[in-house]
């Protein structure tokens, strides 16, 4: 059973005291051991939608270390649904890494395609729908209207007043959901894990598509550490130090970059004295084992 509402934990640092700030972490990572954080939020209504329309299987897409792939496999398993995963990388197999092994072990049927084919399917998934007509399709990252509605619900769990809620940005669905849930109240700060300023137009397009008219947000795109899935020793040092200080483990793809970026903005006096800040821990912890296999620097 999911742990809801996810707890909100106060964290202390002399820096926060110096700047007159209260800083909290909404521990979405504690919702479920496999269907973690924003993935649980995104999948909740999609699973209900699939069942309501009589689908007995899901089909989705993702990379070899995708949090979404594993979470979808786990959600399908818990809901007695079959599951197909279209995986980027034709050289891979079910045993290539911990994420794929777990997803396969949970019953997900994995189909591997080359990177060019994957890009085509991501842009136009009609071929996937044609190949699996009896499957309910979830886009890469799980972002759609049902996912946005699920993420919007986390706002209702926050009973305290706050000035900023801060979230990582991947596909933009979590940030769009928070904006929908806030209805123009307070501010949303997004830290992009992706290299490039296209994330600004990506979010605008997502908000326009789903008729979310609120503009109480800012995006920072300089904390990507080289791009999606990229890291540096500075980021890994930060993740290790944060865990020692606060006993909270961050992942190197999303939450590590979010927390680093927000703390850097605190140092730069971006926030005003007496501001209350909530950082959203969106999970992603399952990816650390795979990261450690690929990289020289390990996260303990």
C-alpha positions as CSV (number, residue, x, y, z in Angstrom):
1,X,0.0,0.0,0.0
2,X,1.3,3.5,-0.8
3,X,2.4,5.8,2.1
4,X,0.1,8.8,1.6
5,X,0.2,11.6,2.2
6,X,3.9,11.6,1.7
7,X,5.6,13.2,4.7
8,X,7.0,16.7,4.7
9,X,10.4,16.8,6.5
10,X,12.1,20.0,7.8
11,X,15.8,20.1,7.1
12,X,18.3,22.4,8.9
13,X,21.5,24.0,7.7
14,X,23.4,27.0,9.0
15,X,23.1,28.5,5.6
16,X,19.3,28.4,5.8
17,X,19.4,30.1,9.2
18,X,21.8,32.8,7.9
19,X,19.4,33.6,5.1
20,X,16.3,33.4,7.3
21,X,14.7,30.5,5.4
22,X,12.7,27.5,6.4
23,X,13.4,24.6,4.1
24,X,11.4,21.4,3.8
25,X,11.5,18.2,1.8
26,X,8.3,16.5,0.6
27,X,9.3,12.9,0.7
28,X,7.6,11.5,-2.3
29,X,10.4,8.9,-2.4
30,X,8.7,7.2,0.5
31,X,5.4,6.6,-1.2
32,X,6.3,3.1,-2.6
33,X,9.6,1.2,-2.9
34,X,9.2,0.7,-6.6
35,X,6.4,3.0,-7.8
36,X,8.2,5.9,-6.3
37,X,7.5,9.6,-6.1
38,X,6.1,11.3,-9.2
39,X,5.8,7.9,-11.0
40,X,3.2,6.8,-8.5
41,X,1.3,10.1,-9.0
42,X,1.5,9.8,-12.8
43,X,0.5,6.1,-13.0
44,X,-2.4,6.3,-10.5
45,X,-5.1,7.7,-12.8
46,X,-3.7,6.0,-15.9
47,X,-4.1,2.6,-14.3
48,X,-7.7,3.5,-13.4
49,X,-8.3,4.8,-16.9
50,X,-6.9,1.6,-18.4
51,X,-9.1,-0.6,-16.3
52,X,-12.2,1.6,-16.8
53,X,-11.9,1.1,-20.6
54,X,-11.3,-2.6,-20.4
55,X,-7.6,-2.8,-21.2
56,X,-5.7,-5.7,-19.7
57,X,-2.2,-4.5,-20.6
58,X,-0.1,-1.4,-20.7
59,X,2.5,-0.4,-23.3
60,X,5.1,2.3,-22.7
61,X,8.6,3.5,-23.7
62,X,11.8,4.4,-22.0
63,X,15.6,4.2,-21.7
64,X,17.6,1.3,-20.2
65,X,17.7,2.9,-16.7
66,X,14.3,4.5,-16.8
67,X,12.5,5.0,-13.5
68,X,9.3,5.1,-15.5
69,X,9.9,1.7,-17.0
70,X,10.4,0.0,-13.7
71,X,7.5,1.9,-12.0
72,X,5.2,0.9,-14.8
73,X,6.2,-2.7,-14.6
74,X,5.6,-2.7,-10.8
75,X,2.2,-0.9,-11.2
76,X,1.1,-3.4,-13.8
77,X,2.2,-6.3,-11.7
78,X,0.3,-5.0,-8.7
79,X,-2.8,-4.5,-10.7
80,X,-2.8,-7.8,-12.6
81,X,-2.1,-6.1,-16.0
82,X,0.2,-7.3,-18.7
83,X,2.9,-4.9,-19.7
84,X,5.1,-4.1,-22.7
85,X,8.1,-1.9,-22.6
86,X,9.7,-0.4,-25.8
87,X,13.4,0.1,-24.7
88,X,15.9,2.4,-26.4
89,X,19.0,0.4,-27.4
90,X,18.8,-2.7,-29.7
91,X,22.1,-4.0,-28.2
92,X,20.4,-4.4,-24.8
93,X,18.7,-7.4,-23.3
94,X,16.6,-8.3,-20.2
95,X,19.8,-8.8,-18.1
96,X,21.7,-5.7,-19.2
97,X,21.2,-3.8,-15.9
98,X,19.3,-3.8,-12.6
99,X,16.4,-1.8,-14.0
100,X,15.7,-4.1,-16.9
101,X,16.2,-7.2,-14.8
102,X,13.7,-6.0,-12.3
103,X,11.2,-4.9,-14.9
104,X,11.5,-8.2,-16.7
105,X,11.2,-10.1,-13.4
106,X,7.9,-8.2,-12.7
107,X,6.5,-9.5,-16.0
108,X,7.2,-6.6,-18.4
109,X,7.7,-7.9,-21.9
110,X,10.7,-5.9,-23.2
111,X,11.1,-5.0,-26.9
112,X,14.5,-3.4,-27.8
113,X,14.8,-0.9,-30.7
114,X,17.6,1.1,-32.1
115,X,17.9,4.8,-31.1
116,X,16.7,6.2,-34.4
117,X,13.6,3.9,-34.4
118,X,13.0,4.9,-30.8
119,X,13.1,8.6,-31.6
120,X,10.6,8.0,-34.4
121,X,8.2,6.1,-32.1
122,X,8.5,8.7,-29.4
123,X,7.5,11.5,-31.8
124,X,4.7,9.4,-33.4
125,X,3.7,6.4,-31.2
126,X,0.9,5.3,-33.6
127,X,3.0,2.3,-34.7
128,X,3.2,1.1,-31.1
129,X,-0.6,1.5,-30.8
130,X,-1.0,-0.4,-34.0
131,X,1.3,-3.2,-32.9
132,X,-0.4,-3.5,-29.5
133,X,-4.0,-2.5,-30.1
134,X,-5.2,-4.1,-26.9
135,X,-2.8,-2.1,-24.8
136,X,-3.3,1.2,-23.0
137,X,-0.4,3.4,-24.2
138,X,1.7,5.5,-21.8
139,X,4.1,8.0,-23.4
140,X,7.8,8.2,-22.4
141,X,8.0,9.5,-18.9
142,X,4.3,8.8,-18.4
143,X,3.3,12.4,-18.9
144,X,-0.3,12.9,-20.1
145,X,-3.5,14.4,-18.8
146,X,-4.0,11.7,-16.2
147,X,-0.4,12.0,-15.0
148,X,-0.8,15.8,-14.7
149,X,-4.0,15.4,-12.7
150,X,-2.2,12.9,-10.4
151,X,0.7,15.2,-9.8
152,X,-1.7,18.1,-9.0
153,X,-3.1,16.1,-6.1
154,X,0.2,16.4,-4.1
155,X,-0.5,20.1,-3.6
156,X,-3.6,19.2,-1.5
157,X,-1.4,17.3,0.9
158,X,0.6,20.4,1.8
159,X,-1.3,21.9,4.7
160,X,1.3,24.6,5.6
161,X,1.7,27.9,3.8
162,X,4.8,28.2,1.6
163,X,6.4,30.6,-0.8
164,X,8.1,28.1,-3.3
165,X,7.7,24.5,-4.2
166,X,10.7,23.3,-6.2
167,X,10.7,20.3,-8.6
168,X,13.0,18.7,-11.1
169,X,12.1,18.9,-14.7
170,X,12.2,15.9,-17.1
171,X,9.2,15.7,-19.4
172,X,7.5,18.6,-17.5
173,X,4.5,16.7,-16.3
174,X,5.2,17.0,-12.6
175,X,5.7,20.8,-12.8
176,X,2.5,21.2,-14.9
177,X,0.6,19.2,-12.4
178,X,1.8,21.3,-9.5
179,X,0.9,24.5,-11.4
180,X,-2.6,23.1,-12.0
181,X,-2.9,22.1,-8.3
182,X,-1.8,25.5,-7.0
183,X,-4.3,27.4,-9.1
184,X,-2.0,30.5,-9.2
185,X,-1.1,30.4,-5.5
186,X,2.6,30.5,-4.3
187,X,5.4,29.9,-6.7
188,X,6.9,26.9,-8.6
189,X,10.6,26.7,-9.3
190,X,11.8,24.1,-11.8
191,X,15.4,22.8,-12.1
192,X,15.9,21.2,-15.5
193,X,17.9,18.0,-15.8
194,X,18.2,18.5,-19.5
195,X,20.8,20.5,-21.4
196,X,19.3,23.4,-23.5
197,X,16.8,26.1,-23.2
198,X,14.2,24.2,-25.1
199,X,12.7,23.1,-21.7
200,X,11.0,26.6,-21.5
201,X,9.1,26.1,-24.7
202,X,8.4,22.4,-23.8
203,X,6.7,23.4,-20.6
204,X,4.8,26.3,-22.3
205,X,3.5,23.8,-25.0
206,X,2.5,21.3,-22.3
207,X,0.6,24.0,-20.3
208,X,-1.1,25.2,-23.5
209,X,-2.0,21.7,-24.5
210,X,-3.7,21.0,-21.2
211,X,-5.2,24.5,-20.8
212,X,-3.2,25.3,-17.7
213,X,-3.1,29.1,-17.7
214,X,-1.0,29.8,-14.6
215,X,2.4,31.4,-15.0
216,X,3.6,31.6,-11.4
217,X,6.8,29.7,-12.1
218,X,10.5,30.0,-13.0
219,X,12.7,27.5,-14.7
220,X,16.5,27.3,-14.2
221,X,18.4,25.4,-16.9
222,X,22.0,25.8,-15.8
223,X,22.1,23.0,-13.3
224,X,22.1,20.0,-15.7
225,X,25.8,19.1,-15.1
226,X,26.3,18.3,-18.8
227,X,22.9,17.0,-19.8
228,X,20.4,14.3,-19.0
229,X,22.1,11.4,-17.2
230,X,25.4,13.4,-17.0
231,X,27.2,14.1,-13.7
232,X,30.4,15.6,-12.4
233,X,32.4,15.0,-9.2
234,X,30.9,18.2,-7.9
235,X,27.4,16.8,-8.1
236,X,28.3,13.4,-6.6
237,X,30.2,15.1,-3.8
238,X,27.1,17.2,-3.1
239,X,24.8,14.1,-3.0
240,X,27.2,12.3,-0.6
241,X,27.4,15.4,1.6
242,X,23.7,15.9,1.6
243,X,23.0,12.3,2.7
244,X,25.5,12.6,5.5
245,X,24.0,15.9,6.8
246,X,20.3,15.1,6.4
247,X,20.1,11.3,6.0
248,X,18.2,11.7,2.7
249,X,19.5,9.9,-0.4
250,X,19.3,11.8,-3.7
251,X,19.6,10.4,-7.2
252,X,22.1,11.9,-9.7
253,X,19.6,12.3,-12.6
254,X,16.9,14.5,-11.1
255,X,16.8,15.2,-7.3
256,X,20.5,15.7,-6.9
257,X,20.5,18.4,-9.5
258,X,17.3,20.0,-8.0
259,X,18.7,20.2,-4.5
260,X,22.1,21.4,-5.7
261,X,20.4,24.1,-7.8
262,X,18.1,25.3,-5.0
263,X,20.9,25.5,-2.4
264,X,23.0,27.4,-4.9
265,X,20.2,29.9,-5.4
266,X,19.9,30.2,-1.7
267,X,23.6,31.2,-1.6
268,X,22.9,33.8,-4.3
269,X,20.1,35.3,-2.2
270,X,17.4,34.4,-4.8
271,X,14.9,33.8,-2.0
272,X,13.8,36.5,0.4
273,X,14.2,36.5,4.2
274,X,11.4,34.4,5.9
275,X,10.6,32.5,2.7
276,X,9.4,28.9,3.2
277,X,10.7,26.5,0.6
278,X,9.5,23.0,-0.2
279,X,11.8,20.7,-2.3
280,X,10.0,17.8,-4.0
281,X,11.9,14.5,-3.7
282,X,10.5,12.7,-6.7
283,X,12.2,9.4,-6.0
284,X,14.5,7.8,-8.7
285,X,16.5,6.0,-6.1
286,X,16.3,2.7,-8.0
287,X,18.6,4.3,-10.7
288,X,21.5,4.6,-8.4
289,X,22.5,0.9,-8.8
290,X,22.6,1.3,-12.5
291,X,24.5,4.6,-12.3
292,X,27.1,2.9,-10.1
293,X,27.6,0.2,-12.7
294,X,28.2,2.7,-15.5
295,X,30.4,5.3,-13.7
296,X,33.8,5.4,-12.0
297,X,32.5,7.6,-9.1
298,X,30.0,5.5,-7.0
299,X,27.2,6.7,-4.8
300,X,27.3,4.9,-1.5
